């Protein structure tokens, strides 16, 4: 599956933040400012995250009002190639 530019950008932001924290998951709220800076709305980011989930690159978990994004091993490999 070929990723769009926006999907690659969202994966890069998720991967960068996970690397910085040394974890394999983050909350959407933690990257919302960075998404806004690059011009991606939360709705557009969620569309990209659902496509990334369909591709097996991330796993989403919605807990209450929080969305937790887990980057998979396949997602980490793809992120490193970006």
Buried (B, 14 or more C-beta within 10 A) or exposed (E): EEBEEBBBBBBBBBBBBBBEEEEBBBEBEBBBEBBEEEEBEBEEBBBBBEBBBEBEBBBBEEEEEEBBBBBBEEBBEBBEEE
